[in-house]
């Protein structure tokens, strides 16, 4: 049984935000993979390519986060900056991997040991634990509105812009 007694609550986030991090424990073992979407995600196209992402040896498929406000996030969470920080709003979870590698237990331990470091709460937790066990997918699968901001848009290459709008 998952107990969330050590989890920090904030005005904008409560314990329920962490439930998805224990999905491998909550769902039957016959469920081997899931796609998770935050409630504010709009799906405008086929998600089959997400389902077909090769997760061999990986815990999660995800998109780089573009909103990380402090450039020291990865240092704060204790992993190499070249690994990048991902957005938790959309993810493909390899539940077989989570069960085999005790990811839920590791998440719980990370929270207990690093509560003071967690600025973006559940998103920080998955980054802090799974930084080396992820595969990035194209940004179009978790397109963040800031991508259209002029200061952001002009900084990206034509190749990046095409991947955002391609099918």
KOLMARPA-618974 format. One line per 3 residues: number of its first residue (from 0); their letters; for each residue x, y, z of C-alpha. Coordinates in nm, 2 decimals, decimal comma. Layout:
<pts>
NUM) a) X Y Z; ...
</pts>
This chain:
<pts>
0) xxx) 0,00 0,00 0,00; 0,14 0,34 -0,10; 0,13 0,59 0,18
3) xxx) 0,19 0,96 0,10; 0,24 1,09 0,45; 0,59 1,23 0,38
6) xxx) 0,49 1,43 0,08; 0,49 1,81 0,09; 0,17 1,99 0,00
9) xxx) 0,16 2,33 -0,16; -0,13 2,56 -0,24; -0,10 2,46 -0,61
12) xxx) -0,03 2,09 -0,56; -0,14 1,82 -0,32; -0,07 1,46 -0,26
15) xxx) -0,29 1,35 -0,55; -0,03 1,48 -0,80; 0,20 1,20 -0,68
18) xxx) -0,05 0,92 -0,75; 0,07 0,88 -1,11; 0,42 0,80 -0,98
21) xxx) 0,29 0,49 -0,82; 0,08 0,36 -1,11; 0,30 0,05 -1,15
24) xxx) 0,20 -0,05 -0,80; -0,17 0,04 -0,85; -0,24 -0,12 -1,18
27) xxx) -0,24 -0,50 -1,25; 0,08 -0,65 -1,39; -0,10 -0,72 -1,71
30) xxx) -0,09 -0,35 -1,78; 0,27 -0,31 -1,91; 0,27 0,04 -2,04
33) xxx) 0,06 0,36 -2,02; 0,06 0,71 -2,17; 0,00 0,98 -1,90
36) xxx) -0,14 1,32 -1,99; -0,20 1,61 -1,74; -0,55 1,74 -1,74
39) xxx) -0,46 2,05 -1,93; -0,32 1,87 -2,23; -0,51 1,90 -2,56
42) xxx) -0,46 1,61 -2,80; -0,47 1,71 -3,16; -0,35 1,42 -3,36
45) xxx) -0,26 1,06 -3,35; -0,08 0,94 -3,03; 0,01 0,60 -3,18
48) xxx) 0,37 0,71 -3,24; 0,39 0,77 -2,86; 0,26 0,42 -2,79
51) xxx) 0,52 0,28 -3,03; 0,82 0,45 -2,88; 1,10 0,20 -2,81
54) xxx) 1,13 0,19 -2,43; 1,37 -0,11 -2,41; 1,59 -0,05 -2,11
57) xxx) 1,41 0,28 -2,03; 1,16 0,38 -1,77; 0,99 0,67 -1,94
60) xxx) 0,96 0,86 -2,27; 0,91 1,23 -2,23; 0,97 1,58 -2,38
63) xxx) 1,23 1,83 -2,27; 1,08 2,10 -2,05; 1,10 2,46 -2,18
66) xxx) 0,98 2,63 -1,86; 1,27 2,55 -1,63; 1,32 2,88 -1,47
69) xxx) 1,64 2,81 -1,28; 1,93 2,69 -1,48; 2,06 2,50 -1,18
72) xxx) 1,77 2,26 -1,17; 1,97 1,95 -1,26; 2,25 2,05 -1,02
75) xxx) 1,98 2,11 -0,75; 1,84 1,76 -0,81; 2,18 1,59 -0,82
78) xxx) 2,24 1,48 -1,18; 2,46 1,59 -1,48; 2,31 1,90 -1,66
81) xxx) 2,38 1,74 -2,00; 2,10 1,49 -1,93; 1,84 1,76 -1,95
84) xxx) 1,52 1,82 -1,75; 1,18 1,69 -1,88; 0,83 1,80 -1,85
87) xxx) 0,60 1,57 -1,65; 0,28 1,67 -1,83; 0,30 1,39 -2,08
90) xxx) 0,49 1,07 -2,04; 0,49 0,71 -2,16; 0,56 0,48 -1,87
93) xxx) 0,72 0,14 -1,92; 0,55 -0,03 -1,62; 0,75 -0,35 -1,67
96) xxx) 1,07 -0,15 -1,62; 0,92 0,04 -1,32; 0,84 -0,29 -1,15
99) xxx) 1,16 -0,46 -1,23; 1,37 -0,17 -1,12; 1,16 -0,07 -0,81
102) xxx) 1,10 0,28 -0,95; 0,81 0,36 -0,71; 1,02 0,27 -0,41
105) xxx) 1,31 0,48 -0,54; 1,07 0,77 -0,59; 0,94 0,74 -0,24
108) xxx) 1,30 0,73 -0,10; 1,40 1,03 -0,31; 1,11 1,23 -0,18
111) xxx) 1,19 1,15 0,18; 1,56 1,23 0,13; 1,52 1,54 -0,09
114) xxx) 1,21 1,72 0,01; 1,39 2,05 0,06; 1,53 2,04 -0,30
117) xxx) 1,19 1,98 -0,46; 1,08 2,31 -0,62; 0,86 2,17 -0,90
120) xxx) 0,75 1,88 -0,68; 0,63 1,57 -0,87; 0,81 1,68 -1,19
123) xxx) 1,14 1,73 -0,99; 1,09 1,38 -0,84; 1,07 1,20 -1,17
126) xxx) 1,37 1,40 -1,31; 1,57 1,34 -1,00; 1,51 0,96 -1,01
129) xxx) 1,48 0,89 -1,38; 1,73 1,13 -1,54; 1,94 0,84 -1,68
132) xxx) 1,65 0,61 -1,76; 1,45 0,83 -2,01; 1,42 0,87 -2,38
135) xxx) 1,32 1,21 -2,52; 1,05 1,23 -2,79; 0,98 1,52 -3,02
138) xxx) 0,84 1,84 -2,86; 0,52 1,81 -3,06; 0,40 1,54 -2,81
141) xxx) 0,40 1,79 -2,53; 0,39 2,13 -2,70; 0,42 2,40 -2,45
144) xxx) 0,26 2,74 -2,53; 0,59 2,92 -2,46; 0,73 2,78 -2,78
147) xxx) 0,53 3,04 -2,97; 0,68 3,33 -2,77; 0,89 3,55 -3,00
150) xxx) 1,20 3,53 -2,78; 1,17 3,15 -2,78; 1,06 3,09 -3,13
153) xxx) 1,35 3,28 -3,29; 1,61 3,09 -3,09; 1,51 2,76 -3,23
156) xxx) 1,64 2,62 -3,56; 1,42 2,56 -3,86; 1,46 2,18 -3,80
159) xxx) 1,32 2,22 -3,45; 1,03 2,43 -3,57; 0,95 2,17 -3,84
162) xxx) 0,95 1,89 -3,58; 0,70 2,09 -3,37; 0,44 2,11 -3,65
165) xx) 0,52 1,79 -3,85; 0,31 1,48 -3,83
</pts>
